Amino acid sequence: MNTSTADHLQPGPAWSGGFVAERLKVRIHSDPGSAVAVQDLVGLALRRNPKRAHLLVSKVLAKHVPTEPALVIAAGELLGAFVARQLSRLTYDAGDRLAMPIYAVPDQALADAATQLATVLQSPTGHRADAVAALAGAVAGMRTQLAGAVVLGYAETATGLGRLVANALGAYYIHSTRHATPGIPSAAGFEEGHSHATSHSLAPTDPHWFDGAGPVILVDDELSTGSTVINTIRELHALIPHPVYVVAALIDLRSDTDRARFDALADELGCRIAVAALGTGRVELADDILDQAAELLATLPQPVVAAEEPGRLSMLELAAQDVAPVRSDRFGNAAPPQEATIALVAGQVAEHLSSLALRGPVVVVGTEENMFLPLAVADVLAAMLPEIAVRFSTTTRSPIVPLARDDYAIAGALTFASHDLTTDGPGVRFAYNLNGPGQRPGTIVVFPEPGTNRQAVLQGDPATDLPPLAGALRTAADDVVVVLLPADAPSATATKDQP
């Protein structure tokens, strides 16, 4: 494990959080026992959000930073192995309701994998293929099977991460959603106070999805105060009490007071609550950080992106007779999309790219909650195209300030209209680090939400002056390929398959 304490308040190119750390006096402290140093896992950027000034920009989540798909998968599954270790350490005294053997990866193997992850993150981005491959190999044998466990990921940021943790545990998976789900009633809902879009709901098609007594694993990209998790556990425990909850996050930055709130909740509800994280520590913020951020934003120049000839646009539309319809994890799934489906889609994409005289690098782009399937396709595509750099990222609702500096995490921003049906209606969406100095990929392959029609991607929302998704991406690459997949539209009477 990492045994050094790191306090970061520095400018300069060594860390992609240096600018914000210096100007807003943000101090990141990694715990001595943190598996991976927090500053290796994240950079910093400025939010356009009156509730929170800064954003921790993950280097392994691929939400805002195009990242090697194998690295994203390895980090997520490593987090799943940390969850298994936490479960194995808990003593269950719930009247034998939770009598299950739990395989835990040996501590030394977890420490070695965490060290390898740190080695990847400390290596120059363009020269770490061997280190990423070694990490993926180390994590590959760490999967286990937790029949009866339920994994819940948080929209929108952790929908893909939650699926990776569920894969590592062989568990049932559902993520919260902000999508409209006609005909599917909400089973639970909760609020995320600091988010740009606060309301979440759960819309499982199986009315018995939460009936078991197995552990419940809640997955998010970061824990700051833990308030959202506390709200969720209260809501779920009122629905059906469970004896054990494990909270999994890439980084855990709760204060001692916030950690005590978890202990108090466990005592109050008569359950056990544990936390698993790759990086642990805390963030120290100035009392007037919101005022400082507002002043800083007022002084920053507006980003100027050199005009480029719009890239070529092509559509790859796969019908139900071409590929199995995709069922969203927001409705709950006992298993991820079949490997045969992922391989088929990747093969179709590779064939389409070859017809275009492929230009690299390639960035596969998921859209908001639609993260795991495009990530899995990107990983297979990277293996099929070993001479081409393949990266993965996704679009987001979060408004972030772009700034072209080496010591800042977000170099460029694209803005466009939403293309899917959400509970709060149409809105503005973003994609980051696809434009700006040195960011432009040769080819973007974008995966709208399965079931999306062509017009939504090509025309956007006529009620706004925002460009559509395809139009915005065309400004950022030589070629843009829109992959439209069929959706499996579930019904409220569907039942959950057993893993």
SVG drawing of the C-alpha trace seen along z (x, -y; Angstrom):
<svg xmlns="http://www.w3.org/2000/svg" viewBox="-47 -39 53 59">
<polyline fill="none" stroke="black" stroke-width="0.4" points="0.0,0.0 1.0,-3.6 2.6,-4.7 3.3,-8.3 1.1,-11.3 0.7,-13.7 -0.5,-17.3 -0.9,-19.0 -1.0,-22.7 1.1,-23.3 1.1,-24.8 3.0,-23.5 2.6,-20.7 3.2,-17.8 -0.4,-17.5 -3.6,-18.3 -5.0,-19.8 -2.3,-22.3 -4.0,-25.5 -7.2,-25.1 -5.2,-24.0 -3.1,-27.1 -5.8,-29.7 -8.5,-28.3 -6.2,-27.0 -7.6,-23.4 -5.5,-20.9 -5.8,-17.2 -4.5,-14.9 -4.0,-11.2 -4.2,-8.9 -0.9,-7.0 -2.8,-3.7 -4.5,-4.8 -4.2,-2.0 -3.5,-4.6 -2.7,-8.2 -5.7,-10.4 -3.8,-12.9 -2.8,-10.0 -6.5,-9.2 -7.8,-12.7 -7.1,-16.2 -9.1,-19.4 -11.3,-21.7 -13.7,-24.5 -17.4,-23.9 -20.2,-26.2 -22.3,-25.3 -23.2,-27.7 -23.2,-24.8 -19.7,-23.6 -16.7,-25.4 -14.4,-22.6 -14.6,-19.2 -12.5,-16.2 -11.8,-14.9 -11.1,-11.2 -8.3,-9.7 -9.8,-6.2 -13.5,-6.8 -13.4,-8.1 -16.3,-10.5 -14.4,-13.7 -11.0,-12.4 -10.6,-10.0 -8.9,-7.0 -7.7,-3.6 -10.7,-1.3 -8.6,1.5 -7.6,-0.9 -11.2,-1.9 -12.3,1.7 -9.3,2.8 -9.8,-0.1 -13.5,0.7 -13.0,4.4 -10.2,3.7 -12.7,1.7 -15.0,4.8 -12.2,6.9 -11.8,4.3 -15.6,4.7 -15.2,8.5 -12.4,8.0 -14.6,5.7 -17.5,8.2 -15.1,11.0 -14.0,9.0 -17.5,8.3 -19.0,10.5 -22.5,11.3 -24.8,11.7 -28.1,11.3 -29.7,14.6 -28.0,16.7 -29.9,14.7 -26.6,14.0 -24.7,17.3 -22.5,17.1 -18.9,17.9 -17.1,14.9 -13.9,15.3 -11.5,12.4 -8.4,11.7 -5.3,11.9 -4.2,8.5 -0.8,8.7 -2.4,9.3 -4.7,6.3 -1.7,4.2 0.3,5.3 -2.6,4.4 -3.0,1.0 0.7,0.4 0.5,1.3 -2.5,-1.1 -0.4,-3.9 2.5,-3.0 0.1,-3.4 -1.2,-6.8 2.2,-8.1 3.4,-7.1 3.2,-9.5 -0.2,-8.9 1.2,-7.9 3.8,-5.5 1.9,-3.2 0.4,-0.5 2.6,2.2 1.7,1.0 -2.0,1.0 -1.7,4.5 0.1,5.7 -2.6,4.1 -5.4,5.7 -3.7,9.1 -3.3,8.6 -7.0,7.8 -8.3,10.5 -8.3,13.3 -9.9,11.4 -13.6,11.9 -15.9,13.8 -19.6,14.8 -21.9,13.3 -25.3,14.8 -27.9,12.7 -25.9,9.5 -27.4,6.3 -25.2,3.6 -26.6,0.1 -24.7,-2.5 -25.4,-6.2 -26.4,-8.1 -24.9,-9.5 -21.3,-9.4 -21.1,-5.9 -23.4,-3.8 -20.5,-2.2 -18.4,-1.9 -21.3,-0.2 -21.6,2.4 -17.9,3.1 -18.2,3.7 -21.2,5.9 -19.3,7.9 -16.4,8.4 -18.9,9.8 -21.2,11.7 -24.1,9.7 -27.4,8.3 -27.1,4.7 -29.3,1.7 -28.4,-2.0 -30.4,-5.0 -31.7,-7.1 -32.9,-10.4 -34.5,-8.9 -38.2,-8.8 -39.4,-5.2 -43.0,-5.1 -44.9,-2.2 -42.3,-1.3 -43.1,-2.7 -40.3,-4.1 -39.4,-1.8 -37.4,-4.4 -36.0,-7.9 -33.4,-10.1 -31.6,-13.4 -28.0,-14.3 -27.7,-17.8 -24.5,-19.0 -25.2,-17.7 -26.1,-19.8 -29.2,-17.5 -30.3,-16.3 -33.1,-13.8 -32.6,-10.1 -35.1,-7.2 -34.9,-3.4 -37.1,-1.7 -36.6,2.0 -38.9,4.2 -38.8,7.0 -40.9,6.3 -38.8,8.8 -35.4,7.3 -34.7,6.3 -36.4,9.2 -33.2,11.2 -31.1,10.7 -27.8,10.5 -25.4,7.5 -26.2,4.3 -23.3,2.5 -23.7,-1.2 -21.2,-2.5 -20.2,-6.1 -17.2,-7.7 -16.4,-9.6 -17.5,-10.1 -17.3,-13.7 -19.7,-14.0 -21.6,-10.7 -25.0,-12.5 -26.3,-11.0 -25.4,-7.5 -27.0,-8.1 -30.2,-9.2 -30.1,-6.1 -29.5,-3.6 -32.4,-5.1 -34.7,-4.8 -33.7,-1.3 -33.8,-0.1 -37.3,-1.5 -38.2,0.5 -36.8,3.8 -34.2,3.9 -30.9,5.5 -28.2,6.5 -25.1,5.3 -24.4,2.4 -21.0,1.7 -20.3,-1.7 -17.7,-1.5 -16.0,-4.6 -12.9,-5.3 -12.0,-7.9 -13.3,-8.4 -12.8,-12.0 -15.2,-12.1 -14.2,-13.9 -14.1,-12.3 -17.5,-13.8 -18.9,-12.3 -17.5,-8.9 -19.1,-9.0 -22.5,-9.7 -22.1,-6.3 -21.5,-4.6 -24.5,-6.3 -26.7,-5.3 -25.6,-1.7 -26.4,-1.8 -29.8,-3.4 -30.9,-0.9 -29.3,2.1 -27.2,3.0 -23.5,3.0 -22.1,0.3 -18.6,0.6 -16.7,-1.4 -14.3,-0.2 -12.2,-2.7 -9.1,-2.8 -8.0,-6.2 -8.8,-7.6 -8.0,-11.0 -9.6,-14.4 -9.9,-17.7 -9.3,-21.0 -11.2,-24.0 -11.2,-27.6 -14.4,-28.9 -14.9,-31.5 -14.1,-29.1 -17.4,-29.9 -16.6,-33.6 -13.0,-33.0 -14.2,-30.8 -16.7,-33.4 -13.9,-36.0 -11.5,-33.7 -14.1,-32.8 -14.7,-36.4 -11.0,-36.9 -10.6,-33.9 -10.5,-34.4 -13.2,-32.8 -11.8,-29.7 -10.9,-30.1 -11.0,-27.0 -9.5,-27.2 -12.2,-26.7 -11.7,-23.4 -13.5,-22.0 -16.4,-19.9 -15.6,-16.2 -17.4,-13.6 -20.5,-12.2 -21.7,-8.6 -24.3,-6.4 -24.1,-2.8 -27.6,-1.7 -27.9,1.9 -31.4,3.3 -32.8,6.2 -32.0,8.7 -28.4,7.6 -27.7,7.6 -29.6,8.5 -31.5,5.5 -29.8,3.8 -31.5,3.7 -30.5,0.8 -29.1,1.4 -31.5,-1.2 -34.2,1.5 -32.0,4.0 -30.0,6.9 -28.5,10.0 -25.8,10.2 -24.0,7.7 -24.6,7.7 -23.4,10.9 -19.8,11.0 -21.1,12.2 -23.2,9.0 -20.3,6.8 -18.0,8.6 -20.5,8.4 -21.0,4.6 -17.2,4.1 -16.8,6.1 -19.4,4.0 -17.8,0.8 -14.3,2.0 -15.6,2.9 -17.3,-0.5 -14.1,-2.3 -12.0,-0.4 -14.4,-1.6 -13.6,-5.2 -9.8,-4.9 -9.5,-5.0 -7.9,-8.0 -6.6,-7.7 -6.6,-8.2 -10.2,-6.9 -12.3,-8.0 -15.4,-5.9 -18.0,-8.2 -20.8,-6.9 -23.7,-9.2 -24.6,-10.1 -26.0,-7.0 -25.1,-4.8 -21.6,-3.9 -20.8,-0.2 -21.7,1.1 -19.7,-1.5 -16.8,-0.9 -16.9,2.8 -17.0,2.2 -14.1,-0.2 -12.1,2.4 -12.7,5.1 -12.1,2.5 -8.7,1.6 -7.7,5.3 -8.9,5.4 -6.9,2.3 -3.6,2.7 -1.8,0.0 -4.5,-2.6 -4.8,-4.4 -8.4,-3.8 -9.8,-5.8 -13.1,-6.0 -15.2,-8.8 -18.8,-9.9 -21.0,-12.9 -22.3,-14.5 -24.8,-17.0 -22.1,-18.7 -21.1,-22.3 -17.3,-22.6 -15.0,-25.4 -12.4,-24.5 -8.9,-25.9 -6.0,-25.0 -3.2,-24.4 -1.1,-21.4 -1.9,-21.8 -5.7,-21.7 -7.9,-18.7 -10.3,-20.0 -8.8,-21.5 -11.8,-21.8 -15.6,-21.6 -18.4,-20.8 -21.9,-21.9 -25.0,-20.4 -28.7,-19.5 -29.8,-16.3 -31.2,-13.5 -33.0,-11.3 -36.2,-11.3 -35.5,-12.4 -37.7,-13.2 -36.6,-16.9 -37.1,-17.3 -34.7,-18.4 -31.5,-20.2 -27.9,-21.1 -25.2,-18.4 -21.4,-18.5 -18.4,-16.5 -14.9,-17.3 -11.3,-17.0 -12.3,-16.2 -11.3,-19.7 -8.8,-22.3 -5.1,-22.3 -3.7,-18.8 -7.1,-17.1 -8.6,-16.5 -9.1,-12.8 -9.0,-11.5 -12.3,-9.6 -15.1,-9.8 -17.5,-6.8 -20.5,-7.8 -23.1,-5.5 -26.4,-7.4 -28.8,-5.7 -30.1,-2.5 -33.4,-3.1 -32.5,-6.6 -33.8,-7.7 -31.7,-9.4 -33.5,-12.7 -32.7,-13.2 -29.0,-12.9 -28.9,-14.8 -31.3,-17.6 -31.4,-18.0 -34.0,-20.0 -35.6,-22.5 -36.8,-24.5 -33.2,-25.5 -30.4,-27.1 -28.0,-24.4 -26.4,-22.1 -27.3,-18.5 -25.0,-15.8 -23.7,-14.8 -23.2,-18.4 -21.1,-19.3 -18.9,-16.2 -18.2,-17.0 -16.4,-20.1 -14.0,-17.9 -12.9,-15.1 -12.1,-14.3 -14.7,-11.5 -17.7,-11.0 -19.6,-7.7 -23.0,-7.5 -23.8,-3.9 -27.5,-3.4 -28.5,-0.2 -31.9,1.4 -33.3,1.2 -34.9,4.0 -38.0,2.2 -38.9,4.0 -42.3,4.2 -43.2,3.9 -44.1,7.6 -40.6,8.8 -38.8,11.0 -35.1,11.0 -33.0,13.8 -30.7,15.5 -27.0,15.0"/>
</svg>
